Amino acid sequence: MNQRRRMTGFVTSNKMTKTVVVEITRSYRHPLYKKVVHSSKRVKAHDELGCQIGDEVKLVASKPISREKHWVVESIIKREIRTEDAGVETTAAVDLDENPGE
């Protein structure tokens, strides 16, 4: 295996052709205040594997592909299974046209 820089992150957008936006989060302890700091970074990566939103992917550094793309998706660690109504719970329907004061 080569010595290229590798990172893992979650896909947040796949609207572009052969490009995904990956959010990389890291936690570290502040050197002076000793508090845990959470930081995140969003990078664009070249995608030949067909990643979906929510997938956990492994990125590898590469030569610049375009102005903002310097990473390539090496593998998909965990695939997110999404349905059309994922995360949406329907409760009682409310009419917005009704005026309760009249």
Backbone atoms as SQL, in Angstrom:
CREATE TABLE atoms (id INTEGER PRIMARY KEY, chain TEXT, resi INTEGER, resn TEXT, atom TEXT, x REAL, y REAL, z REAL);
INSERT INTO atoms VALUES
  (1, 'A', 1, 'MET', 'N', 0.850, -1.177, 0.000),
  (2, 'A', 1, 'MET', 'CA', 0.000, 0.000, 0.000),
  (3, 'A', 1, 'MET', 'C', 0.893, 1.237, 0.000),
  (4, 'A', 2, 'ASN', 'N', 0.458, 2.283, -0.716),
  (5, 'A', 2, 'ASN', 'CA', 1.270, 3.486, -0.798),
  (6, 'A', 2, 'ASN', 'C', 1.095, 4.376, 0.434),
  (7, 'A', 3, 'GLN', 'N', 1.845, 5.457, 0.483),
  (8, 'A', 3, 'GLN', 'CA', 1.878, 6.320, 1.660),
  (9, 'A', 3, 'GLN', 'C', 0.998, 7.561, 1.516),
  (10, 'A', 4, 'ARG', 'N', -0.031, 7.486, 0.702),
  (11, 'A', 4, 'ARG', 'CA', -0.909, 8.638, 0.524),
  (12, 'A', 4, 'ARG', 'C', -1.761, 8.867, 1.755),
  (13, 'A', 5, 'ARG', 'N', -2.187, 10.102, 1.924),
  (14, 'A', 5, 'ARG', 'CA', -3.011, 10.475, 3.065),
  (15, 'A', 5, 'ARG', 'C', -4.421, 9.923, 2.877),
  (16, 'A', 6, 'ARG', 'N', -4.970, 9.333, 3.934),
  (17, 'A', 6, 'ARG', 'CA', -6.302, 8.741, 3.880),
  (18, 'A', 6, 'ARG', 'C', -7.153, 9.284, 5.019),
  (19, 'A', 7, 'MET', 'N', -8.437, 9.483, 4.727),
  (20, 'A', 7, 'MET', 'CA', -9.389, 9.963, 5.728),
  (21, 'A', 7, 'MET', 'C', -10.726, 9.274, 5.504),
  (22, 'A', 8, 'THR', 'N', -11.545, 9.272, 6.538),
  (23, 'A', 8, 'THR', 'CA', -12.902, 8.740, 6.411),
  (24, 'A', 8, 'THR', 'C', -13.889, 9.857, 6.706),
  (25, 'A', 9, 'GLY', 'N', -15.040, 9.788, 6.062),
  (26, 'A', 9, 'GLY', 'CA', -16.069, 10.792, 6.278),
  (27, 'A', 9, 'GLY', 'C', -17.401, 10.314, 5.744),
  (28, 'A', 10, 'PHE', 'N', -18.404, 11.181, 5.848),
  (29, 'A', 10, 'PHE', 'CA', -19.756, 10.855, 5.417),
  (30, 'A', 10, 'PHE', 'C', -20.138, 11.719, 4.225),
  (31, 'A', 11, 'VAL', 'N', -20.791, 11.104, 3.251),
  (32, 'A', 11, 'VAL', 'CA', -21.219, 11.816, 2.055),
  (33, 'A', 11, 'VAL', 'C', -22.412, 12.694, 2.413),
  (34, 'A', 12, 'THR', 'N', -22.323, 13.995, 2.075),
  (35, 'A', 12, 'THR', 'CA', -23.425, 14.909, 2.350),
  (36, 'A', 12, 'THR', 'C', -24.145, 15.351, 1.092),
  (37, 'A', 13, 'SER', 'N', -23.512, 15.222, -0.080),
  (38, 'A', 13, 'SER', 'CA', -24.162, 15.616, -1.325),
  (39, 'A', 13, 'SER', 'C', -23.569, 14.818, -2.471),
  (40, 'A', 14, 'ASN', 'N', -24.439, 14.410, -3.398),
  (41, 'A', 14, 'ASN', 'CA', -23.985, 13.716, -4.601),
  (42, 'A', 14, 'ASN', 'C', -24.682, 14.266, -5.843),
  (43, 'A', 15, 'LYS', 'N', -24.970, 15.552, -5.858),
  (44, 'A', 15, 'LYS', 'CA', -25.722, 16.160, -6.945),
  (45, 'A', 15, 'LYS', 'C', -24.872, 16.388, -8.187),
  (46, 'A', 16, 'MET', 'N', -23.561, 16.424, -8.047),
  (47, 'A', 16, 'MET', 'CA', -22.691, 16.665, -9.190),
  (48, 'A', 16, 'MET', 'C', -22.343, 15.349, -9.880),
  (49, 'A', 17, 'THR', 'N', -21.895, 15.431, -11.122),
  (50, 'A', 17, 'THR', 'CA', -21.530, 14.245, -11.876),
  (51, 'A', 17, 'THR', 'C', -20.145, 13.790, -11.456),
  (52, 'A', 18, 'LYS', 'N', -20.043, 12.541, -10.987),
  (53, 'A', 18, 'LYS', 'CA', -18.783, 11.927, -10.558),
  (54, 'A', 18, 'LYS', 'C', -18.066, 12.712, -9.470),
  (55, 'A', 19, 'THR', 'N', -18.818, 13.470, -8.680),
  (56, 'A', 19, 'THR', 'CA', -18.254, 14.228, -7.570),
  (57, 'A', 19, 'THR', 'C', -19.197, 14.127, -6.384),
  (58, 'A', 20, 'VAL', 'N', -18.633, 13.925, -5.204),
  (59, 'A', 20, 'VAL', 'CA', -19.420, 13.922, -3.975),
  (60, 'A', 20, 'VAL', 'C', -18.782, 14.899, -2.997),
  (61, 'A', 21, 'VAL', 'N', -19.611, 15.432, -2.099),
  (62, 'A', 21, 'VAL', 'CA', -19.125, 16.278, -1.023),
  (63, 'A', 21, 'VAL', 'C', -19.096, 15.413, 0.231),
  (64, 'A', 22, 'VAL', 'N', -17.922, 15.354, 0.871),
  (65, 'A', 22, 'VAL', 'CA', -17.734, 14.498, 2.038),
  (66, 'A', 22, 'VAL', 'C', -17.398, 15.379, 3.229),
  (67, 'A', 23, 'GLU', 'N', -18.075, 15.134, 4.347),
  (68, 'A', 23, 'GLU', 'CA', -17.798, 15.872, 5.575),
  (69, 'A', 23, 'GLU', 'C', -16.912, 15.022, 6.471),
  (70, 'A', 24, 'ILE', 'N', -15.758, 15.579, 6.812),
  (71, 'A', 24, 'ILE', 'CA', -14.788, 14.895, 7.659),
  (72, 'A', 24, 'ILE', 'C', -14.823, 15.560, 9.029),
  (73, 'A', 25, 'THR', 'N', -15.107, 14.795, 10.066),
  (74, 'A', 25, 'THR', 'CA', -15.152, 15.348, 11.419),
  (75, 'A', 25, 'THR', 'C', -14.019, 14.762, 12.241),
  (76, 'A', 26, 'ARG', 'N', -13.494, 15.583, 13.121),
  (77, 'A', 26, 'ARG', 'CA', -12.462, 15.111, 14.038),
  (78, 'A', 26, 'ARG', 'C', -12.638, 15.785, 15.374),
  (79, 'A', 27, 'SER', 'N', -12.244, 15.092, 16.429),
  (80, 'A', 27, 'SER', 'CA', -12.303, 15.614, 17.782),
  (81, 'A', 27, 'SER', 'C', -10.902, 15.594, 18.358),
  (82, 'A', 28, 'TYR', 'N', -10.548, 16.658, 19.044),
  (83, 'A', 28, 'TYR', 'CA', -9.240, 16.719, 19.670),
  (84, 'A', 28, 'TYR', 'C', -9.338, 17.553, 20.936),
  (85, 'A', 29, 'ARG', 'N', -8.385, 17.384, 21.814),
  (86, 'A', 29, 'ARG', 'CA', -8.363, 18.126, 23.062),
  (87, 'A', 29, 'ARG', 'C', -7.570, 19.408, 22.862),
  (88, 'A', 30, 'HIS', 'N', -8.152, 20.537, 23.281),
  (89, 'A', 30, 'HIS', 'CA', -7.482, 21.826, 23.132),
  (90, 'A', 30, 'HIS', 'C', -6.222, 21.842, 24.002),
  (91, 'A', 31, 'PRO', 'N', -5.085, 22.280, 23.451),
  (92, 'A', 31, 'PRO', 'CA', -3.828, 22.189, 24.203),
  (93, 'A', 31, 'PRO', 'C', -3.776, 23.059, 25.457),
  (94, 'A', 32, 'LEU', 'N', -4.464, 24.197, 25.474),
  (95, 'A', 32, 'LEU', 'CA', -4.413, 25.078, 26.636),
  (96, 'A', 32, 'LEU', 'C', -5.574, 24.851, 27.587),
  (97, 'A', 33, 'TYR', 'N', -6.796, 24.788, 27.048),
  (98, 'A', 33, 'TYR', 'CA', -7.987, 24.714, 27.893),
  (99, 'A', 33, 'TYR', 'C', -8.443, 23.299, 28.184),
  (100, 'A', 34, 'LYS', 'N', -7.860, 22.312, 27.553),
  (101, 'A', 34, 'LYS', 'CA', -8.143, 20.887, 27.808),
  (102, 'A', 34, 'LYS', 'C', -9.591, 20.508, 27.565),
  (103, 'A', 35, 'LYS', 'N', -10.283, 21.270, 26.741),
  (104, 'A', 35, 'LYS', 'CA', -11.659, 20.965, 26.405),
  (105, 'A', 35, 'LYS', 'C', -11.685, 20.230, 25.068),
  (106, 'A', 36, 'VAL', 'N', -12.617, 19.315, 24.904),
  (107, 'A', 36, 'VAL', 'CA', -12.723, 18.573, 23.647),
  (108, 'A', 36, 'VAL', 'C', -13.363, 19.477, 22.599),
  (109, 'A', 37, 'VAL', 'N', -12.679, 19.625, 21.479),
  (110, 'A', 37, 'VAL', 'CA', -13.145, 20.481, 20.401),
  (111, 'A', 37, 'VAL', 'C', -13.519, 19.592, 19.222),
  (112, 'A', 38, 'HIS', 'N', -14.692, 19.847, 18.640),
  (113, 'A', 38, 'HIS', 'CA', -15.149, 19.113, 17.472),
  (114, 'A', 38, 'HIS', 'C', -15.025, 20.032, 16.266),
  (115, 'A', 39, 'SER', 'N', -14.333, 19.587, 15.247),
  (116, 'A', 39, 'SER', 'CA', -14.220, 20.384, 14.030),
  (117, 'A', 39, 'SER', 'C', -14.606, 19.522, 12.845),
  (118, 'A', 40, 'SER', 'N', -15.132, 20.172, 11.823),
  (119, 'A', 40, 'SER', 'CA', -15.528, 19.447, 10.618),
  (120, 'A', 40, 'SER', 'C', -15.052, 20.210, 9.396),
  (121, 'A', 41, 'LYS', 'N', -14.855, 19.472, 8.328),
  (122, 'A', 41, 'LYS', 'CA', -14.363, 20.034, 7.087),
  (123, 'A', 41, 'LYS', 'C', -15.097, 19.345, 5.953),
  (124, 'A', 42, 'ARG', 'N', -15.498, 20.115, 4.949),
  (125, 'A', 42, 'ARG', 'CA', -16.197, 19.554, 3.791),
  (126, 'A', 42, 'ARG', 'C', -15.260, 19.623, 2.595),
  (127, 'A', 43, 'VAL', 'N', -15.043, 18.481, 1.962),
  (128, 'A', 43, 'VAL', 'CA', -14.173, 18.419, 0.792),
  (129, 'A', 43, 'VAL', 'C', -14.937, 17.774, -0.356),
  (130, 'A', 44, 'LYS', 'N', -14.505, 18.082, -1.575),
  (131, 'A', 44, 'LYS', 'CA', -15.082, 17.456, -2.752),
  (132, 'A', 44, 'LYS', 'C', -14.168, 16.329, -3.183),
  (133, 'A', 45, 'ALA', 'N', -14.772, 15.205, -3.549),
  (134, 'A', 45, 'ALA', 'CA', -13.996, 14.023, -3.908),
  (135, 'A', 45, 'ALA', 'C', -14.529, 13.426, -5.204),
  (136, 'A', 46, 'HIS', 'N', -13.636, 12.843, -5.975),
  (137, 'A', 46, 'HIS', 'CA', -13.997, 12.174, -7.224),
  (138, 'A', 46, 'HIS', 'C', -14.610, 10.824, -6.885),
  (139, 'A', 47, 'ASP', 'N', -15.740, 10.523, -7.507),
  (140, 'A', 47, 'ASP', 'CA', -16.506, 9.323, -7.160),
  (141, 'A', 47, 'ASP', 'C', -16.760, 8.493, -8.414),
  (142, 'A', 48, 'GLU', 'N', -16.151, 7.322, -8.485),
  (143, 'A', 48, 'GLU', 'CA', -16.424, 6.367, -9.566),
  (144, 'A', 48, 'GLU', 'C', -17.286, 5.218, -9.071),
  (145, 'A', 49, 'LEU', 'N', -17.546, 5.137, -7.758),
  (146, 'A', 49, 'LEU', 'CA', -18.250, 3.998, -7.172),
  (147, 'A', 49, 'LEU', 'C', -19.754, 4.214, -7.054),
  (148, 'A', 50, 'GLY', 'N', -20.234, 5.433, -7.195),
  (149, 'A', 50, 'GLY', 'CA', -21.666, 5.699, -7.083),
  (150, 'A', 50, 'GLY', 'C', -22.130, 5.801, -5.647),
  (151, 'A', 51, 'CYS', 'N', -21.562, 6.700, -4.878),
  (152, 'A', 51, 'CYS', 'CA', -21.916, 6.882, -3.469),
  (153, 'A', 51, 'CYS', 'C', -23.269, 7.573, -3.348),
  (154, 'A', 52, 'GLN', 'N', -23.964, 7.285, -2.257),
  (155, 'A', 52, 'GLN', 'CA', -25.233, 7.920, -1.948),
  (156, 'A', 52, 'GLN', 'C', -25.068, 8.769, -0.697),
  (157, 'A', 53, 'ILE', 'N', -26.025, 9.649, -0.454),
  (158, 'A', 53, 'ILE', 'CA', -25.984, 10.509, 0.727),
  (159, 'A', 53, 'ILE', 'C', -26.062, 9.633, 1.981),
  (160, 'A', 54, 'GLY', 'N', -25.186, 9.865, 2.940),
  (161, 'A', 54, 'GLY', 'CA', -25.165, 9.117, 4.187),
  (162, 'A', 54, 'GLY', 'C', -24.152, 8.000, 4.222),
  (163, 'A', 55, 'ASP', 'N', -23.537, 7.663, 3.093),
  (164, 'A', 55, 'ASP', 'CA', -22.535, 6.600, 3.064),
  (165, 'A', 55, 'ASP', 'C', -21.271, 7.040, 3.797),
  (166, 'A', 56, 'GLU', 'N', -20.663, 6.112, 4.507),
  (167, 'A', 56, 'GLU', 'CA', -19.352, 6.371, 5.106),
  (168, 'A', 56, 'GLU', 'C', -18.303, 5.879, 4.116),
  (169, 'A', 57, 'VAL', 'N', -17.393, 6.763, 3.721),
  (170, 'A', 57, 'VAL', 'CA', -16.436, 6.447, 2.673),
  (171, 'A', 57, 'VAL', 'C', -15.011, 6.695, 3.154),
  (172, 'A', 58, 'LYS', 'N', -14.074, 6.017, 2.494),
  (173, 'A', 58, 'LYS', 'CA', -12.653, 6.240, 2.737),
  (174, 'A', 58, 'LYS', 'C', -12.103, 7.019, 1.555),
  (175, 'A', 59, 'LEU', 'N', -11.446, 8.159, 1.858),
  (176, 'A', 59, 'LEU', 'CA', -10.876, 9.020, 0.834),
  (177, 'A', 59, 'LEU', 'C', -9.367, 8.854, 0.804),
  (178, 'A', 60, 'VAL', 'N', -8.790, 9.033, -0.374),
  (179, 'A', 60, 'VAL', 'CA', -7.340, 8.996, -0.525),
  (180, 'A', 60, 'VAL', 'C', -6.936, 10.245, -1.303),
  (181, 'A', 61, 'ALA', 'N', -5.834, 10.867, -0.892),
  (182, 'A', 61, 'ALA', 'CA', -5.354, 12.077, -1.548),
  (183, 'A', 61, 'ALA', 'C', -4.854, 11.747, -2.945),
  (184, 'A', 62, 'SER', 'N', -5.017, 12.702, -3.867),
  (185, 'A', 62, 'SER', 'CA', -4.565, 12.503, -5.233),
  (186, 'A', 62, 'SER', 'C', -4.053, 13.828, -5.775),
  (187, 'A', 63, 'LYS', 'N', -3.531, 13.783, -6.976),
  (188, 'A', 63, 'LYS', 'CA', -3.137, 15.032, -7.615),
  (189, 'A', 63, 'LYS', 'C', -4.400, 15.824, -7.916),
  (190, 'A', 64, 'PRO', 'N', -4.322, 17.134, -8.082),
  (191, 'A', 64, 'PRO', 'CA', -5.534, 17.922, -8.322),
  (192, 'A', 64, 'PRO', 'C', -6.258, 17.490, -9.589),
  (193, 'A', 65, 'ILE', 'N', -7.541, 17.154, -9.432),
  (194, 'A', 65, 'ILE', 'CA', -8.372, 16.736, -10.548),
  (195, 'A', 65, 'ILE', 'C', -9.054, 17.958, -11.166),
  (196, 'A', 66, 'SER', 'N', -9.456, 18.888, -10.321),
  (197, 'A', 66, 'SER', 'CA', -10.039, 20.149, -10.773),
  (198, 'A', 66, 'SER', 'C', -9.639, 21.211, -9.753),
  (199, 'A', 67, 'ARG', 'N', -10.278, 22.346, -9.817),
  (200, 'A', 67, 'ARG', 'CA', -9.899, 23.445, -8.934),
  (201, 'A', 67, 'ARG', 'C', -10.092, 23.095, -7.457),
  (202, 'A', 68, 'GLU', 'N', -11.132, 22.344, -7.136),
  (203, 'A', 68, 'GLU', 'CA', -11.431, 22.031, -5.737),
  (204, 'A', 68, 'GLU', 'C', -11.328, 20.550, -5.397),
  (205, 'A', 69, 'LYS', 'N', -11.144, 19.676, -6.377),
  (206, 'A', 69, 'LYS', 'CA', -11.102, 18.237, -6.115),
  (207, 'A', 69, 'LYS', 'C', -9.661, 17.759, -5.998),
  (208, 'A', 70, 'HIS', 'N', -9.291, 17.301, -4.780),
  (209, 'A', 70, 'HIS', 'CA', -7.957, 16.755, -4.531),
  (210, 'A', 70, 'HIS', 'C', -8.044, 15.395, -3.852),
  (211, 'A', 71, 'TRP', 'N', -9.235, 14.832, -3.767),
  (212, 'A', 71, 'TRP', 'CA', -9.463, 13.556, -3.099),
  (213, 'A', 71, 'TRP', 'C', -10.209, 12.626, -4.039),
  (214, 'A', 72, 'VAL', 'N', -10.037, 11.311, -3.819),
  (215, 'A', 72, 'VAL', 'CA', -10.734, 10.286, -4.590),
  (216, 'A', 72, 'VAL', 'C', -11.351, 9.307, -3.599),
  (217, 'A', 73, 'VAL', 'N', -12.592, 8.896, -3.864),
  (218, 'A', 73, 'VAL', 'CA', -13.243, 7.890, -3.013),
  (219, 'A', 73, 'VAL', 'C', -12.581, 6.546, -3.292),
  (220, 'A', 74, 'GLU', 'N', -11.940, 5.986, -2.258),
  (221, 'A', 74, 'GLU', 'CA', -11.244, 4.708, -2.419),
  (222, 'A', 74, 'GLU', 'C', -12.192, 3.533, -2.217),
  (223, 'A', 75, 'SER', 'N', -13.008, 3.612, -1.172),
  (224, 'A', 75, 'SER', 'CA', -13.947, 2.522, -0.906),
  (225, 'A', 75, 'SER', 'C', -15.110, 3.044, -0.080),
  (226, 'A', 76, 'ILE', 'N', -16.196, 2.291, -0.108),
  (227, 'A', 76, 'ILE', 'CA', -17.368, 2.604, 0.708),
  (228, 'A', 76, 'ILE', 'C', -17.315, 1.695, 1.926),
  (229, 'A', 77, 'ILE', 'N', -17.192, 2.301, 3.103),
  (230, 'A', 77, 'ILE', 'CA', -17.079, 1.516, 4.337),
  (231, 'A', 77, 'ILE', 'C', -18.442, 0.996, 4.763),
  (232, 'A', 78, 'LYS', 'N', -19.426, 1.901, 4.808),
  (233, 'A', 78, 'LYS', 'CA', -20.771, 1.511, 5.224),
  (234, 'A', 78, 'LYS', 'C', -21.767, 2.207, 4.319),
  (235, 'A', 79, 'ARG', 'N', -22.644, 1.437, 3.694),
  (236, 'A', 79, 'ARG', 'CA', -23.620, 2.007, 2.776),
  (237, 'A', 79, 'ARG', 'C', -24.907, 2.310, 3.525),
  (238, 'A', 80, 'GLU', 'N', -25.439, 3.495, 3.283),
  (239, 'A', 80, 'GLU', 'CA', -26.688, 3.928, 3.901),
  (240, 'A', 80, 'GLU', 'C', -27.844, 3.479, 3.019),
  (241, 'A', 81, 'ILE', 'N', -28.803, 2.797, 3.598),
  (242, 'A', 81, 'ILE', 'CA', -29.981, 2.355, 2.856),
  (243, 'A', 81, 'ILE', 'C', -31.077, 3.380, 3.102),
  (244, 'A', 82, 'ARG', 'N', -31.460, 4.067, 2.038),
  (245, 'A', 82, 'ARG', 'CA', -32.462, 5.124, 2.155),
  (246, 'A', 82, 'ARG', 'C', -33.710, 4.737, 1.370),
  (247, 'A', 83, 'THR', 'N', -34.844, 5.067, 1.943),
  (248, 'A', 83, 'THR', 'CA', -36.103, 4.897, 1.240),
  (249, 'A', 83, 'THR', 'C', -36.660, 6.286, 0.949),
  (250, 'A', 84, 'GLU', 'N', -37.773, 6.334, 0.245),
  (251, 'A', 84, 'GLU', 'CA', -38.340, 7.627, -0.129),
  (252, 'A', 84, 'GLU', 'C', -38.802, 8.421, 1.086),
  (253, 'A', 85, 'ASP', 'N', -39.305, 7.731, 2.097),
  (254, 'A', 85, 'ASP', 'CA', -39.834, 8.438, 3.262),
  (255, 'A', 85, 'ASP', 'C', -38.950, 8.251, 4.497),
  (256, 'A', 86, 'ALA', 'N', -37.658, 8.118, 4.312),
  (257, 'A', 86, 'ALA', 'CA', -36.761, 7.904, 5.450),
  (258, 'A', 86, 'ALA', 'C', -36.698, 9.158, 6.314),
  (259, 'A', 87, 'GLY', 'N', -36.869, 8.960, 7.594),
  (260, 'A', 87, 'GLY', 'CA', -36.765, 10.072, 8.524),
  (261, 'A', 87, 'GLY', 'C', -37.989, 10.967, 8.590),
  (262, 'A', 88, 'VAL', 'N', -39.037, 10.635, 7.875),
  (263, 'A', 88, 'VAL', 'CA', -40.237, 11.465, 7.873),
  (264, 'A', 88, 'VAL', 'C', -41.343, 10.693, 8.565),
  (265, 'A', 89, 'GLU', 'N', -41.821, 11.247, 9.643),
  (266, 'A', 89, 'GLU', 'CA', -42.934, 10.621, 10.344),
  (267, 'A', 89, 'GLU', 'C', -44.177, 11.456, 10.094),
  (268, 'A', 90, 'THR', 'N', -45.230, 10.794, 9.695),
  (269, 'A', 90, 'THR', 'CA', -46.466, 11.529, 9.456),
  (270, 'A', 90, 'THR', 'C', -47.345, 11.406, 10.684),
  (271, 'A', 91, 'THR', 'N', -47.819, 12.539, 11.149),
  (272, 'A', 91, 'THR', 'CA', -48.751, 12.561, 12.275),
  (273, 'A', 91, 'THR', 'C', -50.076, 13.113, 11.759),
  (274, 'A', 92, 'ALA', 'N', -50.913, 13.577, 12.654),
  (275, 'A', 92, 'ALA', 'CA', -52.225, 14.075, 12.243),
  (276, 'A', 92, 'ALA', 'C', -52.062, 15.272, 11.308),
  (277, 'A', 93, 'ALA', 'N', -52.828, 15.265, 10.238),
  (278, 'A', 93, 'ALA', 'CA', -52.749, 16.347, 9.266),
  (279, 'A', 93, 'ALA', 'C', -53.441, 17.587, 9.822),
  (280, 'A', 94, 'VAL', 'N', -52.838, 18.734, 9.567),
  (281, 'A', 94, 'VAL', 'CA', -53.375, 20.002, 10.057),
  (282, 'A', 94, 'VAL', 'C', -53.706, 20.863, 8.849),
  (283, 'A', 95, 'ASP', 'N', -54.922, 21.420, 8.819),
  (284, 'A', 95, 'ASP', 'CA', -55.297, 22.335, 7.739),
  (285, 'A', 95, 'ASP', 'C', -54.768, 23.716, 8.063),
  (286, 'A', 96, 'LEU', 'N', -53.970, 24.263, 7.159),
  (287, 'A', 96, 'LEU', 'CA', -53.430, 25.611, 7.361),
  (288, 'A', 96, 'LEU', 'C', -54.389, 26.676, 6.854),
  (289, 'A', 97, 'ASP', 'N', -55.376, 26.275, 6.061),
  (290, 'A', 97, 'ASP', 'CA', -56.313, 27.234, 5.506),
  (291, 'A', 97, 'ASP', 'C', -57.373, 27.659, 6.513),
  (292, 'A', 98, 'GLU', 'N', -57.552, 26.869, 7.532),
  (293, 'A', 98, 'GLU', 'CA', -58.564, 27.190, 8.531),
  (294, 'A', 98, 'GLU', 'C', -58.096, 28.341, 9.396),
  (295, 'A', 99, 'ASN', 'N', -58.981, 29.278, 9.670),
  (296, 'A', 99, 'ASN', 'CA', -58.679, 30.367, 10.595),
  (297, 'A', 99, 'ASN', 'C', -59.370, 30.056, 11.923),
  (298, 'A', 100, 'PRO', 'N', -58.619, 29.729, 12.981),
  (299, 'A', 100, 'PRO', 'CA', -59.277, 29.343, 14.226),
  (300, 'A', 100, 'PRO', 'C', -59.986, 30.499, 14.913),
  (301, 'A', 101, 'GLY', 'N', -59.609, 31.760, 14.634),
  (302, 'A', 101, 'GLY', 'CA', -60.244, 32.883, 15.311),
  (303, 'A', 101, 'GLY', 'C', -61.546, 33.314, 14.670),
  (304, 'A', 102, 'GLU', 'N', -61.869, 32.851, 13.502),
  (305, 'A', 102, 'GLU', 'CA', -63.081, 33.300, 12.813),
  (306, 'A', 102, 'GLU', 'C', -64.152, 32.273, 12.835);
